[in-house]
Amino acid sequence: QFQNLFPSNARPSSRAAFLFNYNGDALWKSAFQEVLEDTNDLLSMTSKQGPYFCGAKITAADVAWAPFLERYAAQLPCLHDELSPKNRELYP
């Protein structure tokens, strides 16, 4: 399910993964909001016994996903005003 969360028109990159399209423009704010909402929904469905993707224990899924979320937390506010992945009201 993770592979379907990222925007399909995003360019993979080692420094700015899934932030820009293939012509170099930043993806629209709505695309990032959808990724964050879908990630939050996936976490809500799969983590009934804890804060991680598979419950109370951290797994490879969490280790793989965490760097993307941390990069988004740092980079998205620079690309789009008022877009913060760490907003606990929108993405608990």
C-alpha positions, 0 to 999 in steps of 0.5 A, spaced: 500 500 500 505 504 501 507 505 493 500 507 492 501 513 497 506 517 493 503 522 487 504 518 481 507 524 477 512 525 482 520 524 480 524 520 484 530 523 487 535 522 493 535 529 495 527 531 494 524 524 493 516 525 491 516 533 491 517 535 484 514 533 477 518 531 471 519 538 469 522 540 475 516 544 478 513 543 485 507 538 486 501 542 487 499 542 495 493 538 494 497 532 492 501 533 498 495 533 502 492 527 499 499 523 501 498 526 508 491 524 509 492 517 506 498 516 510 494 518 516 488 513 514 493 507 513 496 508 520 489 509 523 487 502 520 493 498 521 495 501 528 489 499 533 494 497 538 500 502 537 502 508 534 506 504 528 504 501 522 503 494 525 501 496 532 506 497 538 512 495 535 516 498 530 517 494 524 521 495 517 515 499 514 516 504 520 523 505 518 522 505 511 517 510 511 520 515 517 525 518 512 520 520 507 515 523 513 521 527 516 523 530 509 516 532 508 516 535 515 522 539 513 521 541 506 513 541 505 512 548 509 518 551 504 514 549 498 507 551 500 504 555 505 500 552 511 502 545 509 505 542 515 505 534 516 506 535 524 500 539 524 496 534 529 489 537 528 490 534 521 494 528 521 494 525 528 
